[in-house]
């Protein structure tokens, strides 16, 4: 009986030892279609316009993807905590009463960046090329509002034909 217990115990230990072995996989270093690095971008300043002096300012960066989409990233300073600041692309230069061309995601006042993700995706394949270069035609500005209930523009910045980019690549 003692011999059987030893054999069963030895078999159980061997089974446990071999069942814990994990296969080591090599990393996959290729990217999926449409993936990779973002090499082409254009950036514009967003300046404070708030008459109450909140001094919200920052930068908007447009990236061109390999799928001809445009990714938008906004980074702001001095945003109001616990408020969501709507961000819109408005027609015409900053400071003019104009129509909305594109509603971007809201900016989280706690972080100064988009609330839902790091980038907002514009699927219009011609958008990026309308910002600068020979085919520049976009007559617009990016405006940041105090809140959904208060239409005070706290910061804005011209884009496209209305401004020279601060950085391009």
N, C-alpha and C positions, 0 to 999 in steps of 0.2 A: 504494500500500500504506500509505503514511504517512497518507493521508487516511482510510482505513478504520480504522486504529488509533485516530486521533483521534476519529472518530465513535463507535466502540465505547466508547472511554474516556469520552467525554462522555455517552453514553447510560447507561453503568454508574454514573457519578457522579450523574446525574439520578435514576436508579432508586433508588439508595441514599438520596438526600436525601428523596424522596417516600415511601419505605417506612418511614422512621423517624417519620413524623408520627403522633401519637397523638390520638385523639379525647378531648376533655375532657368529662367527664360532670358534670352538676350533682348535688350531694348530695341524697339523699332524706331529708327532714326529718320525715316521718311515722313513727309507730311501728306495729309489728305488733299484731294483736289480742292483748290481754292484756299488752301492753307499756306503757311509760310510767313515770312517777315513782311512788314509794311515798309516799303522803301520810298514811296512817293507821298509827300504831304505838303500842306500849305497851312500856315498859322496866322491868325489875326488877333489883335488886342481887343479886349472888351473893357470899356472905361465906365467909371461911375457916372450916373446921370441923376441920382436920387437927390431931390431938393432938400430932403430932411437930413442928409449927411451920413447915410449908412456906409458910404465909400466902398460899395461892392465893385470889384474889378477882377480881371483875369484874362483868360485866353481861350480861344476856340481853335481847334485843330481839325482839319479835314484830311483824311487818309484815303488814298486810292487803293483798292484791293485788286488782286489778280483776276477777280470776277467782274471788274469794272463797276463795282459798287463803291459808295463813299461811306466811310465811317466817320462819325462826328464825335469829338471828345471835348467837353467843356470843363475847365477848372477855374473856380472862382474863390476869391478871398473875401472875408467880412460878410458872408451871408448870414441871414437871421436864423438862429437855432430854432428847431422845431417847426419850421415853415417849409413848404414846398414852393419853390419859385418856378413858375412856368417859363419855358424857353421857346421862343418862336423865331423863325426866319421871316422877316417882314419885307415887303416890297419897297424899294427906294432907299435913299440914304437915311442914316440914323437921325431921329428927331423930326421926321415927317410923318404925318398921319397916313398910314398906308394899309393895304390889305395883307392878310397872312398868306405867305407862300407855302409854309411848312411848319407844322407844330412838332417840336422836338419833345423828348421826355422832360419831366420836371426835374429841377435841380434840388437836391436835398440840402436844406440849410445847415444841417449838422456837418456835412462833408464838403459841400461846394462842388459836388459832381453829380452826374445823372443818378437818379434814385434807383432805377431798375437794373442798369448794367453799366459797364465802363464806356461803351460806345453806343451811339444811335446809328442805325443802318439806313442809308438812303439807297434804295434799289434803282433809282433812275440812273442809267448808265452814262448819261450826258452831264450829270450834275457837276462832277469834279472838274471836267474840262471847261465848264462855264465859269469857273472861279478865276482862272488866270491863263496867261498865254495868249496865243493867237486867236483862239476861239472863245475868249472871255466875253461873256455877255450878261452875266448875272448882275442885276441892279438891285441889291438887297442889303439888309443888315440883320444881325442877330440881336434880339432884345430879351432881357431878363426882367420879368415882372415880380413885384413884391409877393403876391400870392394870387390864387385863383379868384379870390373875392375882391382884391384891390389891384386895379389896373395901372398902378404907378410903375413906370419903368425905372428900375434901380440901376441898370447897367445896359449898355448897348455898344455894338461895334460894327462898323461897315465891313462888308465882304464883297468879293467880286470886283466889278469895275469901279466901285466907290472907294476902294482902299488899296494901298500897297501892302502885300503880306509882310509880316515881320520876319518870317522864316519860311523857306521852301526847300524842298529836296526832290 
